[in-house]
């Protein structure tokens, strides 16, 4: 009953209340972000949601659009400024996702919506994590966030999918508050953010360059198809 019906009601009501209560903070961060990022303070990106249907996830922008002389984006570390690091370390960049929850794209608790190029490299078993709405927070986020391996994160996502309960969601929400206050696991060791699954698999020798390139191309086709539906 909770998984199929009550969870959506709970998510909608709590997310809407949070948006109303946090509206002054959201407005302040929007204004500060416009200055710090020298333009649009929001970042939108296609992510796979429930049943792998793509949606546009919205966050506060944490990296500038600085480019080199050839017009290519600079490495993440050079575009992640002090303001962006503050947003990430406090998880304030995730607040606009409350809009995704109200719309029904996401849940408050569930597996984090990964990149499309991450999804295409998951095994069929691992892709069962998409059988529920993806969440702002989840078991992987309260259990190490980006400081744990991809395999551990996906296994925790699957553990959540196997047993979705109201008590479990409340426990994760309270644990999320503690994790955010502790500011732990924000980035992967040795990285400014986190390694994509496809790059992890390639670097560890679990896939070859040809499979890597094919997967990236498949992800681009999925995004192009979703973009076309969005404009229609």
C-alpha positions as CSV (number, residue, x, y, z in Angstrom):
1,X,0.0,0.0,0.0
2,X,2.7,2.5,1.0
3,X,5.0,1.6,-2.0
4,X,2.3,1.9,-4.6
5,X,0.0,4.6,-3.3
6,X,0.8,6.4,0.0
7,X,4.5,7.1,-0.8
8,X,3.6,9.4,-3.7
9,X,1.1,11.3,-1.5
10,X,3.7,11.6,1.3
11,X,6.4,12.8,-1.2
12,X,4.1,15.4,-2.8
13,X,2.9,16.9,0.5
14,X,6.3,17.0,2.1
15,X,8.1,18.4,-0.9
16,X,5.4,21.1,-1.5
17,X,5.6,22.1,2.2
18,X,9.4,22.3,2.0
19,X,9.3,24.5,-1.1
20,X,7.0,26.9,0.7
21,X,9.0,27.0,3.9
22,X,12.4,27.3,2.0
23,X,11.2,29.8,-0.6
24,X,13.3,32.7,1.0
25,X,16.4,30.5,0.9
26,X,15.7,29.3,-2.6
27,X,15.3,32.9,-3.8
28,X,18.5,34.0,-2.1
29,X,20.5,31.1,-3.6
30,X,19.0,31.9,-7.0
31,X,20.2,35.5,-6.8
32,X,23.6,34.5,-5.4
33,X,24.1,31.8,-8.0
34,X,23.3,34.2,-10.9
35,X,26.2,36.3,-9.6
36,X,28.6,33.5,-8.8
37,X,28.0,31.6,-12.0
38,X,27.8,34.8,-14.1
39,X,24.4,33.8,-15.6
40,X,21.8,31.1,-15.2
41,X,22.0,29.7,-11.6
42,X,20.2,26.5,-12.6
43,X,21.5,23.3,-14.1
44,X,19.2,20.9,-15.9
45,X,20.2,17.5,-17.2
46,X,18.4,14.4,-18.5
47,X,18.4,11.5,-16.1
48,X,16.6,8.1,-16.1
49,X,13.7,7.9,-13.8
50,X,11.1,5.2,-12.9
51,X,10.9,2.6,-15.6
52,X,14.0,4.3,-17.2
53,X,11.8,7.2,-18.6
54,X,14.1,10.2,-19.0
55,X,13.3,13.5,-17.2
56,X,15.0,16.8,-16.7
57,X,16.6,16.9,-13.2
58,X,17.0,20.5,-11.9
59,X,19.8,21.6,-9.5
60,X,21.6,24.7,-8.6
61,X,24.6,25.2,-10.8
62,X,27.9,24.4,-9.1
63,X,30.3,24.7,-12.0
64,X,30.9,27.7,-14.3
65,X,30.9,27.3,-18.1
66,X,34.5,28.4,-18.4
67,X,36.1,27.2,-21.7
68,X,39.6,27.0,-23.1
69,X,40.8,28.9,-26.3
70,X,39.3,26.1,-28.5
71,X,35.9,26.4,-26.9
72,X,36.1,23.2,-24.9
73,X,34.9,23.2,-21.3
74,X,37.7,23.3,-18.8
75,X,38.2,20.3,-16.3
76,X,35.7,20.0,-13.5
77,X,38.2,21.2,-10.9
78,X,38.8,24.4,-12.7
79,X,35.1,25.2,-13.2
80,X,34.1,24.2,-9.6
81,X,34.5,27.6,-7.8
82,X,34.3,28.3,-4.1
83,X,30.5,29.0,-4.2
84,X,29.9,25.7,-6.0
85,X,32.0,23.8,-3.5
86,X,29.9,25.4,-0.7
87,X,26.7,24.3,-2.4
88,X,28.0,20.7,-2.9
89,X,29.4,20.3,0.6
90,X,26.1,21.4,2.2
91,X,23.9,19.7,-0.5
92,X,22.1,23.0,-1.1
93,X,22.5,22.4,-4.8
94,X,19.9,19.6,-4.5
95,X,17.1,21.8,-3.2
96,X,15.5,22.6,-6.7
97,X,14.9,18.8,-7.0
98,X,11.9,19.4,-4.7
99,X,10.3,20.7,-7.9
100,X,11.0,17.3,-9.6
101,X,9.3,15.6,-6.6
102,X,6.2,17.7,-6.8
103,X,6.0,17.0,-10.5
104,X,6.2,13.3,-9.9
105,X,9.6,12.8,-11.7
106,X,11.3,11.9,-8.4
107,X,10.6,10.8,-4.8
108,X,12.2,12.2,-1.6
109,X,13.8,8.8,-0.9
110,X,15.0,6.3,-3.6
111,X,18.0,5.5,-5.7
112,X,19.7,8.6,-6.9
113,X,19.0,9.3,-10.6
114,X,22.3,8.7,-12.3
115,X,23.5,9.9,-15.7
116,X,22.0,8.3,-18.8
117,X,25.5,7.1,-19.7
118,X,25.8,5.4,-16.3
119,X,22.5,3.6,-16.8
120,X,23.4,2.0,-20.2
121,X,26.5,0.4,-18.6
122,X,24.6,-1.2,-15.8
123,X,23.7,-4.9,-16.0
124,X,20.0,-5.9,-16.4
125,X,20.0,-6.8,-12.7
126,X,21.5,-3.5,-11.7
127,X,18.9,-1.7,-13.8
128,X,16.2,-2.9,-11.5
129,X,17.0,0.1,-9.4
130,X,14.9,2.0,-11.9
131,X,11.7,0.1,-11.0
132,X,10.9,2.9,-8.5
133,X,11.0,6.7,-8.6
134,X,14.5,7.9,-8.1
135,X,15.1,10.0,-5.0
136,X,16.8,13.1,-3.7
137,X,18.4,10.8,-1.1
138,X,18.7,7.1,-0.5
139,X,20.5,4.3,1.2
140,X,23.7,4.9,-0.8
141,X,23.7,8.6,0.2
142,X,23.5,7.9,3.9
143,X,26.0,5.0,3.6
144,X,28.9,6.9,2.1
145,X,27.6,8.9,-0.9
146,X,30.5,9.3,-3.4
147,X,33.1,7.8,-1.1
148,X,31.9,4.2,-1.8
149,X,32.4,2.2,-4.9
150,X,29.9,2.0,-7.8
151,X,29.2,-1.6,-7.0
152,X,28.4,-0.7,-3.3
153,X,26.2,2.2,-4.3
154,X,24.1,0.1,-6.8
155,X,23.8,-2.8,-4.3
156,X,22.4,-0.4,-1.7
157,X,20.0,0.9,-4.3
158,X,18.8,-2.6,-5.0
159,X,18.5,-3.3,-1.3
160,X,16.2,-0.3,-1.0
161,X,14.1,-1.4,-4.0
162,X,13.5,-4.8,-2.4
163,X,11.9,-3.3,0.7
164,X,10.3,0.1,0.4
165,X,8.6,1.1,3.6
166,X,7.4,4.2,5.4
167,X,9.6,3.5,8.4
168,X,12.6,2.9,6.2
169,X,12.0,6.2,4.3
170,X,11.8,8.1,7.6
171,X,15.0,6.5,8.8
172,X,16.8,7.5,5.6
173,X,15.5,11.1,5.8
174,X,16.7,11.5,9.3
175,X,20.1,9.9,8.5
176,X,20.4,12.3,5.5
177,X,20.2,15.3,7.8
178,X,23.1,13.8,9.8
179,X,25.1,13.0,6.7
180,X,24.6,16.5,5.3
181,X,25.6,18.2,8.6
182,X,28.7,16.0,8.7
183,X,29.6,16.9,5.1
184,X,31.0,13.4,4.4
185,X,31.4,11.6,1.1
186,X,30.7,14.7,-1.0
187,X,33.4,13.7,-3.6
188,X,35.3,10.5,-4.5
189,X,38.8,10.3,-3.2
190,X,41.2,11.8,-5.6
191,X,38.4,13.5,-7.6
192,X,36.7,16.8,-7.5
193,X,33.3,15.1,-8.0
194,X,32.9,11.4,-8.8
195,X,33.9,9.1,-11.6
196,X,31.2,8.1,-14.1
197,X,30.4,4.4,-14.2
198,X,31.5,4.0,-17.8
199,X,34.9,5.5,-16.9
200,X,35.2,3.3,-13.8
201,X,34.5,0.2,-15.9
202,X,37.0,1.2,-18.6
203,X,39.7,2.1,-16.1
204,X,39.2,-1.2,-14.2
205,X,39.4,-3.3,-17.4
206,X,35.8,-4.5,-17.1
207,X,34.9,-3.2,-20.5
208,X,36.9,-2.4,-23.6
209,X,37.2,0.9,-25.6
210,X,34.7,-0.3,-28.3
211,X,32.0,-1.2,-25.7
212,X,32.7,2.1,-24.0
213,X,32.2,4.1,-27.2
214,X,29.0,2.1,-28.1
215,X,27.5,2.7,-24.7
216,X,28.2,6.5,-24.9
217,X,26.6,6.6,-28.3
218,X,23.6,4.8,-27.0
219,X,23.2,7.3,-24.2
220,X,23.4,10.2,-26.6
221,X,20.7,8.6,-28.8
222,X,18.4,8.2,-25.7
223,X,18.9,11.8,-24.7
224,X,18.3,13.0,-28.3
225,X,15.0,11.0,-28.4
226,X,13.9,12.4,-25.0
227,X,14.8,16.0,-26.2
228,X,12.7,15.5,-29.3
229,X,9.7,14.4,-27.2
230,X,10.2,17.4,-24.9
231,X,10.0,19.8,-27.9
232,X,7.0,18.1,-29.5
